[in-house]
Amino acid sequence: MTVTTTVTELRELLASDEPPALLDVRWALGDPHGRGHHAEGHIPGAVYVDLDTELAAPPSPRGGRHPLPSIGELQEAARRWGVRQGQHVVVYDDLGNTAAARAWWLLRYAGVSGVTLLDGALGAWRSAGLPLESGVPAEQPYGDVVLEAGGLPITDADGAARLAAEGLLLDARAGERYRGEVEPVDPRAGHIPGAVSAPTGENLAADGTFLPAGDLRERFEERGAATAGRIGVYCGSGVTAAHQIAALEIAGFAAVLFPGSWSAWSADPDRPAAKGSHP
């Protein structure tokens, strides 16, 4: 299944008789001004999507900082974005798609097969010299997309622990957080015992596009993906882990998401935490 759309392909799609829904998921940890960044400049026709309120349920110790929204809430949001049944959807952000991948994963989880990431994100559009539009776009006509959960697999903390012991559990956070050297947002530092470090940023080339499929496959094979019966991924709160799942799919591997991720695991005092560079 196709994971990405190039800038050239997006231009052609937008000019076609059946243009895609275009979603701008401008978000970064510690930056609450995504809507303002969108208003300053976005790809013409893009609709702003708020990750904290539309792509997540309210935080809780058990669910983590970004629990999955209910399928009903996600369907209502998708219709508000103007997504129609059977319509292609292209998502992007301004951070190498590390935030936009949350929308990609959620829509795939909800049964939308025709959703792709704009490879290179907004930076690729800018680099191609293409125009941006500013301001707040007019409200979209309501879409009629019908969503149903179960299109992609998920697991809970117990399942993540089993994957770490019996399969391959990848930690998509930055290396210093995996090692427990720093922890800026979650209750405890460290990683799930048995998890293997695989920082999300290493999925990308210098220009913000995904590495070639062969390079990604080699990267994940070095971490044991080729021989693992099952692969799971977590991060801080289930956002950049979705980017890892996209990279794994490009490389030819399927993976399970632990949505609560470290934010849920570390909030449970009964769950152990490992530190250092080894699983």
N, C-alpha and C positions, 0 to 999 in steps of 0.2 A: 504494500500500500504506500502511495506517495506521501512523504512527510513534509517536503518543502516545495515552495513556488519561488522561482527567480523573479527579479525585478522585471525582466523582459516579458516573462510569462504573465505577470500581474498586469502590466500595461495592456497586453493583448486581451486579457480577461475583462478588464474594466471597460475596454472599448467594444466588447462583444454585445450581442443581443441578450445575453444572460450573465450580467456582471455578478461577481461574488459579493457576499456580505463582507465588509472589511472592518476588522475590529482592532482598535488601538488600546493595548493593555499597558499603558505607561505606568510603571510601578518600580520602586526600588526600596529595599530595606532602609528605613530611616528617612525616607523622602515622601512626605504626605501630599505632595503637590502635583500628582499625576494629571489631574484634570486641568490644572493651569498650564502644564507643559503641552498637553494636547491642544489647548486653545491657542497657544503661541505658534504652533505649526504642526500640521499632520498631513498625511496623504489625503488628497481630495476625496471626499465621500466617506472617510473613516468615521466610525462611531466609537466614542470613548467607553471603555469598560473598566469599572472600578474593581480591582482585584479583592480588596478587603471586604467589600459589601456585596458584590455580585458573584464572585468566584469562590466565596468562602462563607461558612456559617460563623456566628459569633464564637470567639475563642473560649476554650475551657481547659482545665487541667487534663481531662481525659481525652479530649479531641485535639488538643494542641492549639497553636496560634492561628491556623487556617484550616479548620475542619471542612470537609466537603459539604457544600450546600445540599439541601434536599433536591430531588429531581424536579419536584414541582416548582421550587424557587428558581432553579436554573432554567427551566422551560419558560417561566414568566420573564426572566431576564433576557433570554435569547429572543423571545418574541418582541420584547421592548427594543432590542437592538435591530429589529427588522428582519431577522433570519426566517426565511421561508423553507417549507418542507422540500427537501431535495436540492436546495441551493448550495453551491460551493461556498465555503467560508475561508477567508485568509486572515490570519492574525499576525500581529507584529508588536514590538515595543521599541525602546531605544537603548536596549541593554543586551544585545545579542540573542534576543528571544528567551532569555532566562526567566522572564516573567510571563511573556506571551505563551510559553509552553504550558502554563497552567490552564489557559483557555483551550488550547489545542487538546490537552489530555482530557479535560472535563467533557468537551464536546464528543470526543471519541468514546469516552466512557459512557456517554449518554446516547450513543448510537449514531452519531453523525460521522459517516465515513469520509465525506468529502471536505475535510478541514485540513489546511496546511499552514505551515509557518513561512513567512516571507524570509527567505534565506538572506542573512546579512542584516535583517531588521530595517529600521528606519535609516540607519547609516548607509545601507546599500542604495536606498532610494535617493538620498542626498548625493552620494558619490556619483550617481548616474546623471546628476544635474537636473533632476526632475522637480517640478514645482511642489510646494507645500501650500496648504490653505490654512488661514488662521481664523480665530473666532470659534463660536459654538455653533455647530451645524444645526439645522432645523430638525425637530423630532422626526424619527423614521416612522413610516406607516408600520403598524404592528404586523409582525410576521405570524406564521401559522405552524412553525416547526413543532413536531411532536417528539419528545425525548423519552427515553426509557433506560434506566440504569443497567449496568452489567456488560457494556461493550468492551471494557478493559478490566483486568483483575486488580483487586486491592487486598491488603492484609492488615491485621491489627498487630499490637505489640507482641503477642504470643507467636503469631505467624512470622514476624520479623526475627524473633529469637530462633525459631526453627530454621529459617533460611540461613541465618548466620552459622548455625551448627551443621546443617545438612546440605546446603546449597551454596549460593553466593549472594551475600548482602553487600551492596555497594553504598558507601557514604558519599553523597554528592557535595558536601560542604567543602569549604577551603581547608587546606591541610592543617593549618594552625588550630582550627576548631576541632577537627578530627583528633588531633594529638592532645587536645585539652589545654593548650597553651593560653587560649583566650576563649571567652564565651560572652559575647556582648548582649545577648537577649534572653537566653534560656536559663532554667533554674540551676543546672549543673554543667560543668565542663566535661568533655570526654566523648566517647563513642560507644555504640552498642558492641559488647564483646563479640568478637568474631567477624565484625564488619571490616570490609576492605576499603581503603581510601581511594576515591576516584573523583577528584574535584570537577565540578561541572564546567568550569572555565576552560579546562583542557580539551573539551569537545570542539572548540572553536579555533579557527585560523585568526591571524592578526587582524583581518578585515571584518571579523564578526560573523563570517559564514561558517557553516559546519565543515569540519575536516572531511576529506574524501572518505567514502565508505570503507575502502581498504585500510586506511589509516585508523579509522575508528574501530574497525574489527580487530586490528592488531593491538590497539590500546586495551580493549576489553578482554581479548584473549590473554594478554599478559597478566590480567587480574583473575583469570580462571574461568572466564565465561564459556569457553569452548567445551569444558568438561563438566560444568555445573548442570545438575538436573533442572534446577529452577533458579532464576535470578530475581532478586528484589532490590529496590532502591529506596533510600530515604535521604532527607536533607535536614534543614532546620525545622521547616513547617510544611513540607510537601509541595513547595513551589518549584525550586530549581531541580528537585528530583524528577519532575515531569520532563524537564529538558534532557536529563540523563536518559529517560525512557525513549525520548525521540531519537537521541543519538544512538542508543542501542538498536532501535528499529532500523535506522539507516544502515547499521553494521550487520543487520540480519539476526538480531536477538530479540526475543520477547522478554518482558520484565513485569514484575508486580510492584505496585506502589504501596508504601506504608504512609498513608496520608498524615497521620499524627506526627510522624517523624520524631526527631530528637526533642522537639518541644513537648510532646506528650510523654515520651519515654523518660526524659529527665525530670518531669514533674511527679513521677511515681517513685517514692523513696524505696520501694521494694525492688526496683529494677537496677541491676548493677551497671556501673560505668567503667569503661577501660580508658586508659590514657597511654600516650606514646604513639610511635609510628607503626606499631605492629598490631594486627587484629587481636 
